[in-house]
């Protein structure tokens, strides 16, 4: 919480990304207080199903590598353990487009990797494979971006960059030699880079299919950052200086879509394709709902951010290092979906 960094969306899956600790003043104040003595450097590995009905979780108990897996329905919060995966220890857990939980394990008896697909309602394995090429292909498809950025340094010290579109076998050479940052769009074949010329920072969009490179944003701010929405249609622009301003622009043309707002540390909320973003203002974390044109408090800005994924019905799945919980549209806690007890150190990614 889709990576989630964030969170990336593979097979239509919103994968909850690296899990961060929440402070005692944030949405997990109650559960963190109960476990305030726990400082284990572990984290849950969790993944939200494509239809938003289930959360798949894996974790290990204590310092043991004996990993266990659960499927948790959002409407009840009652976990169902995936017994088939428990004896071998799950390595990764995610979903496919058909709504089956996919678990990568190591079969200790045979000493080989397996991928198993689990029916969430029953927790039973519906199929599996030990074919190394099939496993490698599926896991690569779930993790790799569509392209790669390559660079070389010229004899006069300049850095030249190009972007290769792996599947198409095509590439584009970036015109500017002073890029400070390059990102790929979720939409294959396009991306963005920035360069400063004459005290002005330009954000440029490149398109390999069209063979174009065009400046879409220019800013005189001391610091310019951007993040693309998961559908590739919007850019969340942050400009830092004496004041920190946030605005949303069209990812293709650079035209203003919404804002500006006064805020720092802006980030997209995974799910719902660019409907929500969050930021910090006046010492408070604020959720910005672009569809309903409203702002919702997320609590005091203390500690690391939890992972938040938006559901299509307006609710949220919120995750810290020891708990996954369901929140309503006003960011009020509804119920705990999964809790790692004080004796439980949860699985590393």
C-alpha positions in Angstrom: 0.0 0.0 0.0 0.0 -0.4 -4.6 4.0 0.3 -3.6 2.3 0.6 -1.0 6.8 3.6 -2.5 3.8 2.6 -2.6 3.0 1.9 -3.8 3.5 -0.3 -7.8 0.4 -2.1 -9.3 1.1 -5.4 -11.0 -1.6 -7.7 -12.3 -4.0 -5.0 -11.2 -2.8 -5.5 -7.6 -2.2 -2.8 -5.1 0.8 -4.0 -3.2 1.3 -2.4 0.2 4.9 -1.2 0.0 7.6 -1.0 2.7 5.9 -0.8 6.1 6.6 2.2 8.3 6.1 2.8 12.0 3.3 5.1 13.1 3.5 7.3 16.1 1.4 7.1 19.2 -0.5 10.2 18.2 -1.4 8.8 14.8 -4.1 6.4 13.7 -2.5 3.5 15.5 -2.1 5.2 18.8 -4.1 2.5 20.7 -2.3 -0.5 19.3 1.2 1.1 19.5 0.7 2.1 23.2 -0.1 -1.5 24.0 3.1 -2.6 22.4 5.3 0.4 23.3 8.1 -1.8 24.5 8.4 -3.6 21.2 11.3 -2.4 19.0 11.7 -5.4 16.6 13.1 -4.3 13.2 10.6 -6.4 11.3 7.6 -5.6 9.2 4.5 -7.2 7.9 4.3 -8.2 4.3 0.8 -7.5 3.1 -1.1 -7.2 -0.2 -4.6 -5.9 -1.0 -6.7 -7.9 -3.4 -7.7 -6.2 -6.7 -11.4 -6.0 -5.7 -10.5 -4.6 -2.3 -12.2 -7.4 -0.4 -9.2 -9.2 1.1 -5.8 -8.6 2.6 -3.1 -11.3 2.3 -0.6 -11.1 5.1 2.6 -13.1 5.9 4.7 -13.0 9.1 7.1 -15.0 11.2 7.0 -15.6 14.9 9.9 -14.4 17.1 13.3 -14.7 15.4 12.2 -17.8 13.6 12.1 -18.1 9.9 8.9 -20.2 10.1 6.7 -17.9 8.1 2.9 -18.1 8.3 0.2 -16.7 5.9 -3.3 -15.4 6.4 -6.2 -14.1 4.3 -8.2 -11.4 6.0 -11.7 -10.3 4.7 -12.1 -6.5 5.2 -15.8 -6.8 6.2 -15.1 -9.1 9.2 -11.5 -8.8 10.0 -11.3 -12.5 11.0 -8.0 -13.9 9.6 -8.0 -17.3 7.8 -4.6 -19.0 8.0 -3.3 -20.5 4.7 -2.3 -23.9 6.1 -0.9 -25.1 2.8 1.9 -22.5 2.8 2.8 -22.7 6.5 5.1 -25.7 6.6 7.4 -24.3 3.9 7.5 -20.7 4.8 6.2 -18.1 2.4 8.7 -15.8 0.7 6.4 -13.4 -1.1 2.6 -12.9 -1.2 0.5 -11.0 -3.8 -2.5 -11.4 -6.0 -3.3 -12.1 -9.6 -6.0 -10.5 -11.8 -8.3 -13.4 -11.2 -8.4 -12.6 -7.4 -6.3 -15.5 -6.3 -3.6 -15.0 -3.7 -0.2 -15.9 -5.1 2.4 -17.2 -2.6 6.0 -17.9 -3.4 7.5 -20.5 -1.1 10.5 -22.8 -0.7 9.6 -26.4 -0.7 12.0 -27.6 2.0 11.6 -31.3 1.3 12.5 -30.9 -2.4 14.7 -27.9 -2.0 13.0 -25.9 -4.8 10.8 -22.8 -5.1 7.1 -23.0 -5.8 4.4 -20.6 -6.7 1.0 -21.5 -5.2 -2.3 -19.8 -6.0 -4.8 -19.7 -3.1 -8.6 -19.3 -3.2 -9.2 -16.5 -0.6 -12.6 -17.8 0.7 -11.2 -21.2 1.6 -7.5 -20.8 1.9 -6.9 -23.8 -0.3 -4.3 -24.2 -3.0 -6.0 -24.3 -6.4 -2.9 -24.7 -8.5 0.9 -24.5 -8.2 4.1 -24.7 -10.3 7.7 -25.6 -9.7 8.8 -24.6 -13.2 11.7 -22.2 -12.8 11.1 -20.4 -16.0 7.4 -19.9 -15.2 8.2 -18.6 -11.7 10.9 -16.3 -13.0 8.7 -14.9 -15.7 5.7 -14.2 -13.3 7.9 -12.6 -10.7 9.7 -10.4 -13.2 6.4 -9.2 -14.7 5.2 -8.3 -11.2 8.3 -6.2 -10.3 10.0 -4.8 -13.4 9.3 -1.4 -14.9 8.7 -1.1 -18.6 12.0 0.5 -19.3 15.5 1.2 -18.1 17.6 4.4 -17.8 21.2 4.2 -19.0 23.9 6.8 -18.8 27.4 7.5 -19.9 30.0 10.1 -19.0 31.7 11.9 -22.0 35.4 12.8 -22.0 34.5 16.4 -21.1 32.7 15.3 -18.0 29.1 15.5 -19.3 26.5 12.8 -18.4 24.4 11.7 -21.3 21.3 9.6 -20.7 18.9 7.5 -22.7 15.8 5.4 -21.9 15.3 2.0 -23.4 11.8 0.4 -23.8 12.7 -3.2 -23.2 9.7 -4.9 -24.7 9.7 -2.8 -27.9 13.5 -2.7 -28.4 13.4 1.1 -28.8 15.1 4.0 -27.1 15.2 7.7 -26.8 18.3 9.9 -26.1 17.5 12.7 -23.7 18.3 16.1 -25.1 19.4 17.9 -21.9 22.7 17.0 -20.3 21.9 18.5 -16.9 19.1 16.3 -15.7 18.8 16.2 -11.9 16.2 13.5 -11.9 14.5 11.0 -14.3 11.3 9.0 -13.7 9.3 6.6 -15.8 5.6 7.0 -16.2 3.3 4.1 -15.3 2.2 4.4 -19.0 4.8 2.5 -21.0 6.9 4.6 -23.4 6.8 8.0 -21.5 8.6 9.6 -18.6 9.9 12.8 -17.2 13.2 14.6 -16.4 14.2 17.9 -14.9 17.0 20.3 -15.8 18.0 23.8 -14.6 18.8 26.4 -17.1 19.4 30.1 -16.3 18.1 29.7 -12.7 14.8 28.1 -13.9 14.0 24.4 -13.5 12.2 22.8 -16.4 10.2 19.6 -16.2 10.3 17.8 -19.5 8.1 15.0 -20.7 9.5 12.5 -23.2 7.6 10.0 -25.3 9.4 7.2 -27.1 6.5 6.3 -29.4 6.1 9.9 -30.6 9.8 10.7 -30.5 9.1 13.9 -28.6 10.6 15.8 -25.7 8.6 18.8 -24.5 8.8 21.1 -21.4 5.5 21.0 -19.6 6.4 22.8 -16.3 8.8 25.5 -15.4 9.6 26.8 -12.0 11.8 29.3 -10.3 11.5 27.5 -6.9 14.6 26.4 -5.1 13.4 22.8 -5.2 11.1 21.1 -7.7 9.8 17.5 -7.1 7.1 15.5 -8.8 5.3 12.2 -8.5 3.1 10.6 -11.1 -0.3 9.1 -10.3 -0.8 5.3 -10.7 -2.8 5.8 -13.9 -0.1 8.1 -15.4 -2.6 10.9 -16.0 -1.6 13.4 -13.2 1.6 14.8 -11.7 1.8 15.9 -8.1 4.2 18.9 -8.2 6.0 20.2 -5.1 7.8 23.5 -5.1 10.1 24.4 -2.2 11.4 27.8 -1.1 10.3 30.3 1.5 6.9 28.7 1.0 6.1 25.1 0.1 3.4 24.8 -2.5 1.7 21.7 -4.0 -0.3 21.6 -7.2 -1.6 18.9 -9.6 -1.0 19.2 -13.3 -1.9 17.1 -16.4 0.9 14.7 -17.0 0.9 15.2 -20.7 0.3 18.9 -21.2 1.4 20.3 -17.8 -1.9 22.3 -17.5 -3.1 23.0 -14.0 -5.8 20.6 -12.8 -6.0 21.5 -9.1 -4.4 23.6 -6.4 -2.2 25.1 -5.3 -2.1 24.2 -1.6 0.3 25.1 1.2 1.9 21.8 2.3 5.1 19.8 2.6 6.0 16.1 2.0 3.2 15.5 -0.5 2.5 11.9 -1.6 -0.1 10.1 -3.6 -2.4 7.7 -1.7 -2.4 4.4 -3.5 -5.7 3.3 -5.1 -8.4 5.2 -6.9 -6.0 6.6 -9.6 -5.1 10.0 -8.3 -8.1 10.9 -6.2 -6.2 11.4 -3.0 -2.9 12.8 -1.8 -1.5 13.5 1.6 0.8 16.2 3.0 1.8 18.1 6.1 0.5 21.5 7.1 0.8 23.2 10.5 2.2 20.2 12.1 -0.7 18.0 11.0 -1.0 15.3 8.4 -3.8 16.1 6.0 -5.6 13.9 3.4 -6.7 15.8 0.3 -9.8 14.4 -1.4 -9.8 15.9 -4.9 -13.1 14.4 -6.0 -15.1 15.8 -3.0 -12.9 18.9 -2.7 -12.3 18.4 1.0 -9.5 18.0 3.5 -9.4 15.3 6.3 -7.1 15.3 9.3 -4.8 12.2 9.6 -3.4 13.2 13.0 -0.2 14.8 14.2 2.9 14.7 12.1 5.1 12.6 14.3 7.0 9.4 13.5 7.1 7.7 10.1 4.1 7.6 7.8 1.9 4.6 7.8 1.0 3.0 4.4 -2.4 4.0 3.2 -4.4 2.5 0.3 -7.8 3.9 -0.8 -10.7 1.6 -1.6 -13.3 2.3 -4.3 -16.1 2.8 -1.7 -14.2 5.7 0.0 -12.7 3.7 2.9 -9.0 3.1 3.5 -6.7 0.3 4.5 -4.0 1.7 6.8 -0.9 -0.2 7.8 2.0 0.3 10.2 4.7 -2.0 11.4 2.4 -4.1 13.6 -1.1 -3.6 12.5 -3.4 -3.4 9.4 -6.7 -1.6 10.0 -9.8 -0.4 8.2 -10.6 3.3 8.3 -13.8 5.1 7.1 -14.1 7.9 4.6 -13.4 10.5 7.4 -10.2 8.6 8.4 -11.7 7.2 11.5 -10.7 3.7 12.6 -13.4 1.1 12.0 -11.7 -2.2 12.9 -8.4 -4.0 13.2 -7.8 -6.4 10.3 -4.6 -7.9 11.5 -2.4 -7.4 14.5 1.1 -8.8 15.1 1.4 -9.5 18.8 4.3 -8.5 21.0 5.9 -11.9 20.6 5.6 -11.8 16.8 8.4 -10.5 14.7 7.0 -10.2 11.2 8.6 -11.3 7.9 11.2 -9.2 6.1 10.5 -8.5 2.4 
